[in-house]
């Protein structure tokens, strides 16, 4: 067995997930058809993801937009 060593992650400095920008649709619904969510719990999660995304866009005053080029995805 080998130990993995990592550096501490930079903190959010008081920010919460609600304050962070929405990176698009990172949920399981943005996957290949073969990897789509199954079951009632996953279907409920998809509704939560959609509601959270809508909240972020409303709060930030921006329209939902899917990236059309790799350069548009934040690093």
Secondary structure, DSSP 8 states (H G I E B T S, - for coil): ------------TT--TTTS---S--SGGGS-GGG---HHHHHHHHHHHHHHHHHHHHHHT------SSGGGS--
